[in-house]
Amino acid sequence: MRASLKIAGALALVLLLAACVAGSEESHRAVAGGWVSQLFLGFWHGMISPFMLIVEVVNTIRPHTLPWTVRMFETAGTGVPYDVGFYFGLLSGPGAAWGASRRR
């Protein structure tokens, strides 16, 4: 029971992460929404960037293994708010949480 709950949670996390990845149609629409949406979209892409790095490496080493292509960074997000959000998300993402838990 506990193992199936973990698998279901991991699957839900993967689907959540894939909802608005860089390069998707939803991401392009959000970038066009103004500086606030660019800031939050950059923050989100910064937070999921460690996962997207793994997906990029898999797609580079074994093309067409995964059914989708993603980018690490949104090419339409060219403004300063997107960049600031991306770097803040990168600093406060899963890597920072993992590092904080290792220090305890």
N, C-alpha and C positions, 0 to 999 in steps of 0.2 A: 504494500500500500504506500509506504513512504517513498520507495524508489519511483513508483509511477507518478507520484506527486511532484517529485523533482524533475522528471522527464517532461511532464506537462508544463511546469514552470519554465524550464529551459526553452521549450518550444514557443511558449508565449513571449519570452524575452526576445527570441530570434525574430518573431513576427513583428514585435514592437520596434526593434531596431531597423528592420527592413522597411518600415512604413514611410520614412522620409529620409532616405539616404541621398547623398550628393549625386546629382545627375538624374534623379527621377523627375517625372512630370510635376509632382506636387512640390518638389523643391524649387523648380523653376518658377512656379506660380508664387511661392512664398517670398522669393527674392525680389520679385517685382512689386511686393506690397509696401515697401517703404523701409526706413532705417530701423524701426523697431523689430519688424519681422526679420530683417537681415541679421540683427544682433542676436535674436533668439535662435534663428536657424544656424548661424555660425556657432553659437554655444552648443547646440545639439550635435552638429557635425564634429565639433571638437571632442565632445564626450564619447561619441561612438567611434572616433578615429582609430583607437587600438584594434577594435574588431574589424574595421574596414581595411586596415593594413593587412590583417591576416587573409581577408577575402581577396585583396589585390595580389598578394603573393601567390595564393592558390590559383587565381586566374592567370597569372603570368607563367607559372611553372607548368600547370596543366590546363591549357585553354579549353573552354567549353565543358569543364567539369561541373561548374555551377550553372544553373539555368539563367543567371542574370549577370549583368555587368554593372559595376558601380565605380564611382570615383572617390578618392580620398577627400577631395576638396571641391566645392561647388564652383564650376567655371563661370557661371553667371553671377556669382557673388563677388563682385569686384570692388565693392565699397569698403571703406574703413570700418563701418559697424560690423560687417560680416567677419572681417579679419580679427577685430577685437573680441567678438564673441567666440570665434574659433579658438583663439589662444587662451581665453579664460576657460572655455570648455575643456581644452586639452590639459590645462593645469589642474582643473578640478574634476577630471574624469575618473574612470576606474583605476587608472594607474596611481593617482594620488590617494584614492581610498585604500588601495592595496598597500601602498607604502605606509600610510598612517596606521593600518592594522598591524603591520609588521614591527613597528616601533614599540608597541605596547608590551 
